Amino acid sequence: MAAVPVSGRGVSATRSVTTSLRDRLGAYVAAGGNLLLSGSHVASHLAGGDASDQAFLSTELWTSAAPGTASSGGTPTAGGLLDGVGAFDLHDGTTGYAVGDSDVITGATGAVDMVGYTDSAGPAAVHSPG
């Protein structure tokens, strides 16, 4: 089973992953769970948070926030977990919440890029093997 929480700017303008959610997700992953965490500004909020937020970003999510933003869409990496899905646009808010500018991330050593932004800003998603 996998946990797939969706978080981001719509949760809070400054804290897209609460301390409670971070701690529960960390315990889930430590117990062997698989996690897909999605949401605009999640990486930048965690990178700008306290030491526990930063540790969660690097050790549980295998990534760090990189300079810059992206706003177009994504293309799954060939041979990756989402290969064959095809390119996609980020939500523009016409029927709900607009993503706006999304975080660019850098995968930790051993992480594999899963999705790249179509505007070449950098990775949009990474996979940590294991």
Sequence and secondary structure as in RCSB ss.txt:
>XXXX:A:sequence
MAAVPVSGRGVSATRSVTTSLRDRLGAYVAAGGNLLLSGSHVASHLAGGDASDQAFLSTELWTSAAPGTASSGGT
PTAGGLLDGVGAFDLHDGTTGYAVGDSDVITGATGAVDMVGYTDSAGPAAVHSPG
>XXXX:A:secstr
 EE  B STTT SS SS HHHHHHHHHHHHTT EE  B TTHHHHHHTS HHHHHIIIIIS EEEEEEEE SEEE
E TTSTTTTS  EE  BSSSS B  SEEEEEE TT EEEEEETTSS EEEEE   
